[in-house]
C-alpha cells in the first residue's frame, strides 16, 4: 500500500511517449482515503481523475497538513491511444523521486494497482498479463 504522510510527498505518473490521439487518450483514476493519526477523516474513499502525458503529474493531491495521511486504495490507467505507451509511476519525497513501477501498455491495455494485489496489467480483453 502507498501512503502520502506529509506535505512534501506526491505520487506521480507520466508517459515517455507523445500522445497520438486527443489528450484524453491516457486517463487515470486514483482512489484514496484521508486519515489523521490512523483514523479515517473522510466519509469514504475519494476519487481523483485526470490524464497522463509526458510530464509528471500528481495522481492525487499532496496531503493538506502535517499529521494527515492519504492511503491509496487503487490506481487505474488505460491506454486509449493508437500507439504503445510506457508509463512510469514514482513517489516524490522532499524533491527526491523514486520510481515504483514502470510498464508498457499496448493500445486498449490498462494497468491497475490494488492495495491487496499490487500492480496488474490487463490486455484489451481484460485478461491479466
N, C-alpha and C positions, 0 to 999 in steps of 0.2 A: 504494500500500500504506500502511496505517496502522500506526504504531508507537507504543507507550507506552514511554517511555525513562526515566522516573523516578517516584518515589513521589508526586509532586504532580499526575500526569496521570490522567485517566479518559476513557473512551469511553462516551457515554450516549445514551439514546433515550427518547422519551415521545410520547404521542398528545396532540392538542389537544382531543379529544372524550371524553365519558364512555363507559363500556362498557355496551352494551345486554344482552349475554349474560353468562354466567359469566366470572369473572376470567381464565380460560384462553383467552379469545377471541382475544387477540393474543399469540401465543407467539413466542419468538425463540431462535435458536441462533447462537452465535459460536464459530468455530474459530480457535485461535491457537497459536503456538509460542513457547516461552520460550527466549531467547538470553542469553548472558552474554559480553560482549566479542566479539560477532559469531559465537559458536559455540552451536549448539543444546545446551541442557542438559536438555530434557525428552526422554523416549523417543519421542515422536511428538506429533502435534497434540492439543491439549486442547480439549474442547467445554464451553461454558458455556451453560446454558439458563435461561429464565425467561419472565416475562410482562410486557407493556407496559401501562401505564395513563397517566393524565395527570400523573404525577410522574416526573421524570427518574430513571432507574435506570442503574446501570453494566452495560454489555454484557459485560464481562469484569473480573476483579479488577484492582486497581491493582498495578503492579509491587511486589514484596515488599521490594526493596532497591535502592539506587543501583547502577548498573552492570548491572542486569538489564533486559532489553528484551522486551516482548511484541510479536510480529509477527502482525497479524491476517491470516488466510488467507481467511476468509469470514464473512459475516453473513447471516442469513436470518430474515425476519419474515413471518408470514402473518396476514391478517385473516379469522378465522373468525367474526367478529361479523356481525350482521344489518344493520349500518349502515356507512357510509363513514367512514374514519378518515384523518386527516393525521398522519404520523409525522415527527418531527424528530430527526435524528441530530446529535450535537455532540461536539466534543473539548474537554475542560476541562483547562486547564493553570494551575496555581497560582491557582485561583479564577476565571480568565478563560475564558468559554465562547465557542467559535467554532462556528457552525453549519456542518456539512459536507455535509448532504444533507437535503432535505425532499421528501416525496412524499405523494400521496393515494391510498389503496387502497380500491377498491370491495369489497363483501363477496366473500370467497373469492379475492381477489387477494393477491399476495405481492411482496416486494421482497428483492433479494439484492445483496450486494457480494461480488465475487470479485477478488482482488488482481491477476489478469491482465486482467479485463474492466472493472472499475469497477462502477457501480451499474446494476442491471437490474430492471425491473418486469415481472411476469407477470400475465396475466389469469386468470380462473377455469379456463381450458382449458390453462394452462401456456404460452401464447403470449406472447413478448416484446412489450411495448408501446412 
